Amino acid sequence: MSRVVVVTGGTRGIGLGLAKAFLAKGCKVAICGRSETSVQRALEELAPLGEVHGFPCDVSDPKQVQAFWDSATASFGRVDIWINNAGVMHSLTEFSGASTEEIRSVVDVNLLGTLYGTHVAMRGMREQQGGGFVFLMEGLGSDGKTRAHHTLYGTTKSAVRYLFKSLVDEAADGPVRIGSISPGIVVTDLLMDVYEDRPEDEVQRVKRVFNILADRVETVAPWIAEQVLSAGNNGATITWLTGLTAFGRFMTAPFHKRDLFAEATH
């Protein structure tokens, strides 16, 4: 029987890539996005690939998240895997220069959205036969390291890491398992939009590093989907870019040139 996978924020970037990858593996997929327009646009791209359901949902609103669960289960009967992928970045400025609206937006989506999604999914999965698997999406800050001008985003992802570790303990021996996904650095609009207004020399420096460490959605998403579907144990961690891999890339960078940004335009 085909597994049912939910991907929040599945209308663009890594979320859309994951939706495609799960459909390619024969899964039924439910995605959500903030607007009806974004959902419909994604469905037009995904529908030829398999059984897919879309629902407009602001993940920072728990009632909308519950409505998304209800809509997905009404369409497919159950949800086997829930991936809290929805996330936003902020402008690269000192924290004191951020607006309160920006602070609220990042915390609402990255942290509250993950909390609400996990809460709804765990409760729903406990009521269905066979339970299910909830995955949290980690990112910069999850490993405890800090980076200037990324304070807000990193703080939310550090909190997501704590949430993951705590829920793994709570879910022990229960019907719902908890996992984490660390996709590494993926070239998406979420990653690059924040550099639009930065000085050109800074953008070029960043691109040089990204050309060493980053990857395209088309490379990362299928691998993550395969790992998610094969995950068995509570506390599963899926990490694309390990420390050893990053070290190896820097060592071989002079001999292995990549231009992900030129590739992304094709």
Protein Blocks (a to p, Z undefined) as FASTA:
>chain_A
ZZddddehilgcjllmmmmmmmmnopacddddfbfklmmmmmmmmmmnoccddddddfkl
mklmmmmmmmmmmmnopafbdcdfbccddddddfklpcfklmmmmmmmmmmmmmmmmmmm
mmmmmmpghiaaddddddehjlopacehilmmmmmmmmmmmmmmmmmmmmgoiabdcddd
debjaddfklmmmmmmgcfklmmmmmmmmmmmmccfklmmmmmmmmmmmpmbghiacdfb
dfklmmmmmmmmmmmccdfklmmmZZ
